[in-house]
């Protein structure tokens, strides 16, 4: 198996298991009536940046299993879990995967083109802005078919503090990681080919 396949998959599974364990240990703090902050979105965004589509998918599936078995217990009754809860989870995992694909491809471009450290960090902060804007919008559209949600502006404002927490933690992770470990693992960089001179 190619290293660009199994390494992202292992990374995604490890981060996904940590995500699931964070749900099992109830390691999250509610923020207002609709938001919460915890390590879950840190795991998802880091998995997307480093593990690409494959690692991201593994992390998101394990994230949603944790959410379903440990997070939705307070939102739905046992009877509702087998119907409404399943639809909620499907909508939520789709929203996470689709939004995090933005992180996958934007981070690839950022890593390739950011020549200065401050450009890298500014770019990462902007990527997270795009991620949360798309994530909350997709959750509003998809989960809104399953349960009643407040207006989109209220949802976005309730996720603002979570965004700030995730932005700070992930930035500290990038600072702590050696440069060689910040490379996306899901594709092989093509070696630069020097242009050859025309021989007359």
Secondary structure, DSSP 8 states (H G I E B T S, - for coil): --HHHHHHHHHHHHHHHHHHHHHHTT-EEEETTTEEEESHHHHHHHHHHHHHHHHHHHHHHHHHHHIIIIIGGGTS-HHHIIIIIHHHHHHHHHHHHHHHHHHHHHHHHHHHH--SHHHHHHHHHHHHHHHHHHHHHHHHHHGGGTS----HHHHHHHTHHHHHHHHHHHHHHHHHS-GGGGS-SSS-------------
